[in-house]
Amino acid sequence: MSGGEVAGIIVAVFWAILVSFLALALVRLAQTLKATTKMVAEVSEQAVPLLADASATVRSAHTQLARVDAIASDVQEVTANASALSSTVSSAFGGPLVKVAAFGYGVRRAIGKKGAPPEPKRTVVGRTLPAARRGGRRNRRSKD
């Protein structure tokens, strides 16, 4: 056996080992592609029902939002009507009721002072104050 024949045998063995590794890599790549194809098919099978459910949920939410919008517009109309009614009642009865209350207060005060002795006048640094200012501020909630 000559040196060329030994080199040829070494190269042939090297190529046989290289082809074996490449064949093994191709077999594993085929298995990986087969598993990936199976996984994509399973995801597709599960995604279609999920998308259908999501679509139904969005339709239901749209229906509920339409109902809420109708309710909100009705509430806004009721609020506007209540405001108009309040201002009408206030303008119709507010002025006369204030006048009646003021008259009643004046009558009560006059009746209350009718039997009371006259209050002495007070002098402050050379000035005489009217009776209404002598008592200071009164609490508006107090009843005479």
Secondary structure by P-SEA (a helix, b strand, c coil): ccaaaaaaaaaaaaaaaaaaaaaaaaaaaaaaaaaaaaaaaaaaaaaaaaaaaaaaaaaaaaaaaaaaaaaaaaaaaaaaaaaaaaaaaaaacaaaaaaaaaaaaaaaaaaaaccccbbbbbbccccccccccccccccccccc
